[in-house]
Amino acid sequence: MVLGLLLARAGVPVTVLEKHGDFLRDFRGDTVHPSTLAILDEIGLRERFDGLPQRRVDHLAGLVAGREQQIVDFRGLAPYDYLALVPQWDFLDMLADAGRKLPTFDLRMQHAATGLIEDGGRTVGVRVKSPEGDYELRADLVAACDGRHSTLREAAGLRARDYGAPMDVLWFRMPRSESDPQDTFGIVDHGHMMVLLNRTAYWQVAFLVPKGSDAALRTRSVEVLRESVAQLAPFLADRRGAIEAWDKVSTLSVRVDRLERWHQPGLLLIGDAAHAMSPIGGVGINLAIQDAVAAANALAQPLLGADTIDESVLASIQQRREWPVKVVQRVQIAMQQRLISRVLEQSGRPPRVPGLLRFLLGFRAVRHIPARLFGYGLRQEHVRTPAAPPSA
């Protein structure tokens, strides 16, 4: 959506395909980081974004075996000293509304790209399934932004290197009470990990389970999950019945992978289609948006010209974005191996934060490091595509 908006804003005719009829799907990436706030500022959408329902988070803490530990701190960072928790459907609706005001932006809901059209070894469009019937859509460039289970990636025969993950995530809601903690925080204890995102009216809960254990867990009574939640967060014990049944619990199958090649003639992949991210740091949608800005910066002028997009332009986008993605993935993989897998595998042994790390995290400057890495990112992108004149 961001790539289409930026290109259309520059005067490039763009068609965005969305296979669903709306954006109302729960438990999608909802953390909007400072890197994305900067982009919204640069394209004049910040004020509209600030009007969306959201909760601002300026620090993140953890409870490790009942002991609080400050971990990430945005306070004191400029120009944005927080991240925003915003329902993704509201965010996408805002972007869609902004796009619809542009004469070259065509958003087609309930239109799914099902395959690639190729001619002479070059991608020249996509096959589309819609309520009105199937059709072919020709394009100078196809940008595949269709997620970690990308249909177009498979159609192109591109393969990703899988780095593995020790966990999957169960997502569900729990009611909030005014007497509950106010922070967004994680809990590590009893061989379990859980993250509670304060969404004001409710808790959005991420409960980590060992990789591949979801199916077996769902054969048992949902009371098993209720008991684990109550054990980790006793203040939720009186509300554990809010987890009514397993069908109220969504599962994110965590994967971390990256394509060796993000492009081929006429085709570019960005976001999760090019590099699936772990949920650690909530960085997925923000890195995808950084990809989109870099792509728009590189593609706007060539697409406005008459020439075929040279693959070297697509290669330059991968070259620019691959290093930041690699660094974040390496940090995520290290955290998965050294923290999450050990917690989920332990049997009764209480977790602990090493004394030296606890000492270092006592300094805000140290807590700023993960805030900068995940919140602002490396090689932060800025919008370089000028807005086309109103008459364009």
N, C-alpha and C positions, 0 to 999 in steps of 0.2 A: 504493500500500500504506500509506503514512504517512497520507494523507488518510482512508482507510477506517478505519485503526486509531484515529486521534484522534476521529473522529466516533462510532465504536462505543464507544469509551472514555467518551464523554459520554452514551451511551445511545441514540444514533440508529441505527436498523436500517440496515445497509449490506450491499450485495452487491458483491464485488470479482470481476471477470471476468479470468481469465488464459488466453490461448489455448493455451499450451503445457502439457504435463503436469508439468513441473518448471521450475526456474530455472537449470538447468545450461547456460548459454551463455557461452562464453569471450569475452574482450576487450570486455566492457561496462564502463561507468564504475565504477571500483573505488576512486576516491580519495574518502575521507570526510574532509571538512574540519571545522575547529573549529565552524563554524556548525551542522553536523549533530551533532557531539558534544554541543553544548549542548542540543539538542532531546532527544537520548537521555537525558541527565541529567535533564531536566525530566519525562520520562514514566517514569523508573525502569528504563530498559533499559541504562544505561551499563555496569553490571557484567557483564551478559550479553554486551554488545558487546566488552568488553575480553577476554573469553574466546575470541573468534573468532580463527582464524589471521590474523595481520596483521603488517605491518611499519610501524613509525612513522618518519616522515621529518620532520626538524626544519629542514632547509635544502635548497636546490636550487642546483646550479651548472651551468655549461656549459663545454665545451671548444671554444673558438673558434680555429680554425687552430692547434690544439695547445696553446693557452694557456688555463689555467683561469681562470674568472671566476665569482665568487659572485654570485647574482642575487636569490634569495628567501630570507628568513631568518625562521623562526617563533620562534627562540630569544629568550627574554625577553618574549614576548607572554603575556598572561594572559587567561583561565584555562587556555588550551590552547596549548602551544608546539610543536605538531606536527600533521601530517595523517596519517591511517592508510590504508595500502593494504590493502584487504580484498576477497576475492573477492565479487562482487556476489551470487552465489547464496547464500553463507552469510549475508550481510546480509539478503536477502529472506526466507530461511528463518526467521531470527530474528524478523523482523517478523510473518511469517505465524503462527508459533507463539504469539506474544503476542496476535495477533488471535483465534486459535481459542479462547482462554480467555475471550473475551467473548461473552455470550449474543446480542448483536445483530450479530455479525460473521460474514458468510457468504462464504467464499472458494471460488470454483468454478473448479477447474483444467480445462483443455481446453474452456473455454467462451469463444468469441470473439464479441465484438460486431461485427456485420456491417453494421448500418445503424440509422437513427434511426426512432422511431415519433413521428409528429407529429399533433396534434389542435388545430384552431383556431389555427394559427400558433405552437403551443408544443410543445416536445419533451416527450414524456410517457413515454419509455422507449426501449429498444433491441431490435433483433432479434438473436437469439443462435444461433450454431451450436455444437452439442455432440455428443459421441459418442452420446447418447441421442436425438438429433434436434434439429431447429430449433424454437425457441419465441420468444415475446415476453415481455420482462421490463419491467413498468411501474415507474416511479419518479417521485418528486416532483422529483428533480433527477438529471441525468446529468452526471457529471464525466469528461471525455475526457482520459485520461492515456496515450494510445496512441502516443506518440512522434512523431518528425519526419515519418514517413510515415503520419500519422493517418488511419485509415479514417473516423472520425466527423467529422473536420474537413472531409474531402471531401464526406461525406454532407450536411453542413450548408451546403455551398457557401461556406465561409469561405476567404478568400485571404490569403496571407502576402506581405509584401514581402521579396524575396530580396536580400540584401546581397552575395552572392557569396563565393567563397573561392578562393585560388590553388592549393590543394593538396588531395590526398586522402592517407589514411594507410593504410599496410600494417602489419598487426599480426601478430606471430608470436612464438614462444618460442625462446630460446637457453639451453642449459645454463649454470649458474654454477659457478665454481670458487672456493674459499676465497681464492685469490690474486688474484681479480678486485677491482676497486674496490668499496668498500662503499656508496658513495652512489648515489642516484637522480640521474641527470644527463642533459644533452643534449649532442650533438656537432654542430658546424657546421663543414664543411670540404668541399673538392672539389665544390662545387655541390650538396651534399646536406645534409640535416638528419635526425638520428636521436635518439630519446629512449630511454634505458634505465631501466626501472623495476625496481629490485632487489626481487624477490619471494622472497628468501632462497634457495630451491632452484633458481630459474631467473631469467633476465632476461625481462621482458615488453618487447618491442621495438616501438616506433612508428617506422616509416621513412616519411618524407614524400616524396611524388612530385608532380610537376605535375598540376594538376587535369585529370581525364579521360584521363590517360596509362596508367591501369592495364590496360586491355584490350590495348593494343599491347605493353606490357611483358610480359604473360603469354603472348604468342606467341613470345617469345624463351626461351632456356634459363634455368632458375632460377639458373644459375651467375652470371648478371649481377648478381642480387641478392646472392648470396653474396660476390662480389668487392667490391661496394660496402660491405657490412657489414664485411668484413675490412679494407678500406682505412680506414674511419672509426674502427673499434675493433680495432686489431691484436691485442689480447689475446684476441679471439674467433676469430682466423684458424684456429686448430687445430680449431675446433668448427663451422666454417661448413657442414659437411655435415649438421648438424642441421636445416637448412632443406631438407628432403628433396624437396619438390615444391611447385608453386604451390598445390595444394589444401590445403597446410598453412598458407597465408598468407591471412588475412582482410583485406578492404578496407572501410574506413570512407569513404564518400563524404561529405566535409565540406560542410556548408552552414550558413549563418548567415541566419536569417530571423525574422520576427516578425509575428504577426497584428495588423492594425489594431484588430480587435474580438475579444476572447477569449470572447465569450458571446453568447447569444441566449436568448429565454425558455425556461427549463427546461434549459439546456445551458451548461456552463462548461468551458473548456479550460485546462489548466495544463501546466507542464513543457515538454518538447520539442514537444508538440502545439500549444502557443501560441507558442513561441520556441525554435527550434533554435539551439544554441550551438556555437561552434567548440570543439575539444578543448583549445585553449590554456587553461592554468590548471586543467584537470580539474574545471571548476566546474559542469558540466551537471547531475549528479544533485543536487548541493547546492542549486543555485538551484531545481530542481524541488521539493525538500523544503521550501524556504522558501515556495514558492507554496502547497504543501499545508498548511503550518501556518497561513498567512494565511487560506486558504480555510476551514479548520476553525474558526478563531477567529470568522470572520464568519457561518458557516452553521449551527453547532451549535444555537444557540437557535431560529432560524427553523425549522429542520427538526424540532425537537422540538415546535414549535407546530402548530396546525392550518391556518395560513394558507399559501397558495401562495407560493413563494419569489419575491419581487419582483425584477425584473431590476436594480433599483438596487443591491441587495446584491451581485449578480454584478459589476456595474460598479465597485463600491467595491474589490473584490478586484483587478481589473485596475489600477485607479488606484493602489493601494498597491504592487503588484509591478512595474508597468511601468517606473518610473524606475530601480530597481536593475538590471533587465535591460538597459535601454538603455545605461546607463553601462558595464557589463561588455562588452556587444557592441561598443560604440564602441572600447574599449581593444583588444579582440580584432581588430577590423577594422584598426585602426591597426598592430598588430603583424604582421598578415598582409601588409599592403601595404608596410610600411617595412622589414620584416625577412625574412619567409619568402619572399615573391615575389622579392625581390632575390637571396636566396641560391640559390633554385632556378633562376633565370634566368642566373646568372653563368656564365661559361665560363673556368675556370682562374684567375680573379682571387681571391686569398685573402681571406676575410672578415675584418673587423676590428671591434673595439668602439671607438667614438670615445673619444678620450682623456678628455674631460670626463665622459662617462658612466662610464668605468672608474674615474675618481677618485671620483665620487659613490657608486658601488656599493661603494667601500671602507668606507663608513660603514654600520653595522648599522641605524641609524635609517632610512636610505634603502631598505635591503633589506626593512625592515618594511612599507613602503608596498604593494608587490604582495602581501605575505603577508596584510595586513589586507584588501585589496580582494578577493582571490580566496578567502582562507581564512575570513574573518569576514563579508565582504560588506557592502553598504550597506543600511541599514534592516533590520537583523537581526531576524528574527522569534522570538518566544517563545510557548510554549504558554499560551493563555488559556482553553482549554476544560477545565472541571473534570471529574474522573473521577466517573461516576455511582456511587451507592451500590451495594454488592455485590448487594443484593436487586433492583436495577432490571432 
